[in-house]
């Protein structure tokens, strides 16, 4: 019976581990009909750590394996950083211009990933175009009403601007505009070490993974999605360094990154610490599979982030595509490919057709990870 620990780090999302447990449960049950692994998922459990924090986990059981699936939750930190008002968005807007445009790294994005550049500019275009239309229509409204009564015109225009702002904020939330701008700003601050609370969070994650490596588990998978892949780099590097200090093998450790956003940090001009962490992993011979897709507008598809970030790497990750077009029926795929938000989360969803990419087999099925993936070491 294969004993495995899986540590999952979600992306930049204020929703807690309860949301991701429900997502796992729903899609795992659907995928059972495709892969016929008959995986069983336990209830979500919580245990209190020595630091007073509650760890969330569940178990995935098959005929030949047991996986302890632990959620490395950082939604509390996201909630603290989350933009909630127009002023927050304006601050993000200014920070984005300084960190990505005025700094000159926009040139790197033009060369390496135009899709990510467009994603980053999307909030700015939304903000400027929306208010351009609002102020233009407000001028027309003022020009019409001030002939009758200046005071009335002033009140009506001010009320109109207030309503328009509420609509713009509502639309920005619906279209995930603030989510995108917040992500770009968060990553720029992460590169500079300006995100308060990160060190304590990473040390907590390190402690859990080290405890797992010291147990008799046959496999330990660090799995991360979206912005969570940035955390995975920092955590995994610390694990490697700690293992060296304690003369402990990290052979059982595997890394699985999905829809990675690593260059949002590694392309920054001042990210020396993060590049050092990448270099540690590049020299560690750790098993690492990196899945990205071209239809995912919020990742860097098949980009060699070691090479393009100028970091030497003896053992790069296996850069792979899930080939979503082979995993869904043509009618379904036609709808998915133009829904960038859904496409970004598709790595965690059940498929309609059996294929090599099967998230639930990776984290819950029999055999170790590299035996399930072609090109695995």
Secondary structure by P-SEA (a helix, b strand, c coil): cccbbbbbbbccccccaaaaaaaaaaaaaaaccccccccccccbbbbbccccbbbbbbbbbccccccccccccaaaaaaaaccccaaaaaaaaaaaaaacccccaaaaaaaccaaaaaaaaaaaaaaaaaaaaaaaaaaaaaaacccccaaaaaaaaaaaaaaaaaaaaaaaaaaaaaaaaaaaaaaaaaaaccccaaaaaaaaaaaaaaaaaaccccbbbbccccaaaaaaaaaaaaaaaaaaaaccccccbbbbbccccccccccccccaaaaaaaaaaaacccbbbbbbbccccccccccccccccccccccccccccccccccccaaaaaaaaaaaaaaaacccccccccccccccccccccccccccccccc
